[in-house]
Amino acid sequence: MPHLYLVPTPIGNLEDITLRAIRILKEVDLILAEDTRTSGFLLKHLGITKPLQSHHAFNEHQSLEKLIKTMHEGKKIALVSDAGTPAISDPGFLLVRACLQASLEVECLPGPTAFVPALVKSGLPSDRFTFEGFLPQKKGRKTHLESLINESRTMIFYESPFRLLKTLEQFKEYFGTDRQASVSRELTKMFEETVNGTFDEIITHYNTKTLKGEIVIVVEGKKVTRKSKYEAEEEDQEG
């Protein structure tokens, strides 16, 4: 039996949790939560009463050794984030790595992840894409954006409502004004909204609005100009 379960939780609509996720949360000995208040609300809604422990970016390094010891003693632990799948732009990676290094079994349940519905409903190519998560807020942001200028795959970013307009302006500067993009917010919630268009069109839409909720930005990759058969053969002959 696995010692650690990564359990995805709804990104908005509470009906999106799976039957298997509910069963696992009922069976484990301890639930690690990014924010115990948020997860406590979900557990109460599901009628689950289990020990709940805080596990977030500011304490995960200090708690690893004790958690590994607890699992070696036979206890089963579930890790949840505030919304979506743990370790996707949320705590989880360090604990998973520590478990594997300690020869402890890890199992990740399938479930909600915000960027998947945002990508699928964007209308942009979804056969190949790169997930960039949150961009660096200050140091390294310019370098990171420069490294993506020639990226031909669809790009996916997470952003806060407070930095959305600034980020879109930067995307326009680095990627050009002709790129298509899609901004999804409040996914699966009552006021869910997706806006598609150029950066200028999306900026105009949100310029006068007060934004709330988590945001996913999907950006078209750089168009690759394919050479004609004649041009390719001509280059081969010259080479």
C-alpha positions in Angstrom: 0.0 0.0 0.0 1.3 3.5 -0.8 2.5 5.6 2.2 1.8 9.0 0.5 -1.2 9.9 -1.6 -1.3 13.0 -3.6 -5.0 13.9 -3.7 -6.2 16.6 -6.2 -9.0 18.8 -4.9 -11.6 20.9 -6.8 -10.3 24.1 -8.3 -13.7 25.7 -7.7 -16.8 23.5 -8.0 -16.9 21.0 -5.1 -18.6 18.4 -7.3 -15.4 17.9 -9.2 -13.7 15.8 -6.5 -13.6 12.1 -7.4 -15.1 9.2 -5.5 -11.7 7.7 -5.1 -10.3 10.9 -3.6 -13.0 10.9 -1.0 -12.3 7.3 -0.1 -8.6 7.9 0.3 -9.1 11.0 2.4 -11.3 8.9 4.7 -8.8 6.1 4.9 -5.5 7.9 5.6 -4.2 8.6 9.1 -3.2 12.2 8.4 -3.9 14.9 5.8 -1.3 17.5 5.0 -2.9 20.8 3.7 -1.4 23.9 2.2 -4.0 25.9 4.1 -5.8 24.1 6.9 -8.7 26.5 6.8 -9.4 26.0 3.1 -9.0 22.2 3.3 -11.0 22.1 6.5 -13.9 23.6 4.7 -13.7 20.9 2.0 -13.4 18.1 4.5 -16.4 19.4 6.5 -18.4 19.6 3.2 -17.5 15.9 2.6 -18.2 14.8 6.2 -14.6 13.7 6.7 -12.9 14.1 10.1 -9.2 13.4 10.1 -6.1 15.0 11.7 -5.1 18.0 9.6 -1.6 19.4 9.5 -0.2 22.5 7.8 2.3 21.8 5.0 3.3 24.8 2.8 6.2 26.4 1.1 7.5 28.0 4.4 7.6 24.9 6.5 8.0 21.9 4.2 11.8 21.7 4.5 11.6 21.5 8.3 8.8 18.9 8.4 10.2 16.4 5.9 12.2 14.3 8.4 9.4 13.9 10.8 6.9 13.0 8.0 9.2 10.4 6.6 9.6 8.8 10.1 5.8 8.8 10.5 5.3 6.9 7.2 8.1 4.5 8.1 6.1 3.7 11.2 3.2 2.6 9.0 1.0 5.7 8.9 -0.7 6.6 5.6 -0.6 10.3 4.6 -2.6 12.3 2.0 -1.2 15.6 0.7 -3.7 18.2 -0.7 -3.3 21.7 -2.0 -5.8 24.5 -1.7 -7.0 23.7 -5.2 -6.0 21.3 -7.9 -3.2 18.7 -8.0 -0.4 19.0 -5.4 3.1 19.9 -6.6 1.8 21.8 -9.7 2.8 25.3 -8.7 2.1 24.2 -5.1 4.0 22.3 -2.4 4.6 18.6 -2.9 7.8 18.1 -4.9 10.1 18.0 -1.9 8.0 15.5 0.0 7.6 13.2 -3.0 11.3 13.3 -3.6 12.1 12.6 0.0 9.6 9.6 0.0 11.2 8.1 -3.0 14.7 8.5 -1.6 13.4 6.8 1.6 11.9 3.9 -0.5 8.4 4.9 0.5 5.6 4.2 -2.0 3.9 7.3 -3.5 0.6 7.4 -5.5 -0.9 10.4 -7.3 -4.6 10.3 -8.0 -5.9 11.9 -11.2 -8.0 14.9 -10.8 -8.5 18.7 -11.4 -5.6 20.9 -12.7 -6.5 24.4 -13.7 -4.3 24.6 -16.8 -6.0 21.7 -18.6 -9.5 23.1 -19.1 -7.9 26.6 -19.8 -5.7 25.0 -22.6 -8.5 22.9 -24.1 -11.0 25.8 -24.3 -8.4 28.3 -25.6 -8.7 27.0 -29.1 -4.9 27.1 -29.4 -2.9 24.0 -30.3 -2.9 21.4 -27.5 -0.9 18.6 -29.1 2.4 20.1 -27.8 2.6 22.7 -25.1 4.9 24.0 -22.3 3.7 24.7 -18.8 5.6 27.7 -17.3 3.5 28.2 -14.1 4.2 31.5 -12.3 6.9 33.7 -13.9 9.6 35.1 -11.5 8.2 38.3 -10.1 11.4 40.2 -10.3 14.8 38.6 -10.5 15.1 36.4 -13.7 11.8 37.5 -15.2 13.3 39.3 -18.2 15.7 36.5 -18.9 12.9 33.9 -18.7 10.7 35.8 -21.1 13.6 36.2 -23.5 14.2 32.5 -23.4 10.6 31.9 -24.6 10.6 34.3 -27.6 11.2 31.6 -30.1 9.1 28.9 -28.3 6.9 27.3 -31.0 4.7 25.3 -28.6 1.7 26.7 -26.9 2.7 28.3 -23.6 0.7 28.2 -20.3 1.2 30.6 -17.4 -0.4 31.1 -14.0 -0.9 34.7 -12.8 -2.5 36.7 -10.0 -5.3 39.2 -10.9 -3.1 42.0 -9.6 -0.4 41.4 -12.1 -2.4 40.3 -15.1 -2.4 43.6 -17.1 1.4 44.1 -16.5 2.1 40.5 -17.6 0.0 40.9 -20.7 1.9 44.1 -21.6 5.2 42.3 -21.2 4.0 39.4 -23.3 3.1 41.9 -26.1 6.6 43.4 -25.8 8.4 40.1 -26.0 6.2 38.0 -28.1 4.8 40.6 -30.5 1.3 42.1 -31.1 0.1 39.4 -33.5 0.1 36.5 -31.1 -3.2 34.9 -30.1 -3.8 34.4 -26.4 -6.5 33.2 -24.0 -7.2 34.3 -20.4 -9.3 32.1 -18.2 -10.3 33.0 -14.6 -12.6 31.6 -11.9 -12.6 28.2 -13.7 -15.5 25.9 -12.7 -17.0 28.7 -10.5 -20.1 30.8 -11.0 -18.4 33.7 -12.7 -16.1 31.6 -14.9 -14.8 33.7 -17.8 -12.5 33.0 -20.8 -11.4 35.9 -23.1 -9.6 35.1 -26.4 -7.9 37.4 -28.8 -4.7 39.4 -29.3 -2.9 40.8 -26.3 -4.3 44.3 -27.1 -7.8 43.0 -27.3 -7.5 41.1 -23.9 -5.9 44.2 -22.3 -8.7 46.4 -23.5 -11.3 43.9 -22.0 -9.7 43.8 -18.6 -8.5 47.5 -18.4 -11.6 48.7 -16.5 -12.5 45.6 -14.6 -11.7 44.7 -11.0 -10.3 41.2 -11.2 -10.6 38.3 -8.8 -9.7 34.7 -8.7 -6.8 32.6 -10.1 -5.9 33.2 -13.7 -4.5 31.0 -16.4 -2.9 32.6 -19.5 -2.5 30.5 -22.7 -0.3 32.0 -25.4 0.2 30.9 -29.0 3.7 29.7 -29.8 5.8 31.3 -32.4 4.7 30.4 -35.9 7.4 28.3 -37.6 7.7 29.0 -41.3 8.0 25.8 -43.2 10.3 25.6 -46.2 9.0 24.4 -49.4 10.3 21.2 -50.9 12.0 23.3 -53.6 13.8 25.5 -51.0 14.9 22.5 -49.0 16.3 20.7 -52.1 18.1 23.9 -53.2 19.8 24.2 -49.8 20.9 20.6 -50.0 22.5 21.2 -53.4 24.3 24.3 -52.1 25.5 22.4 -49.0 
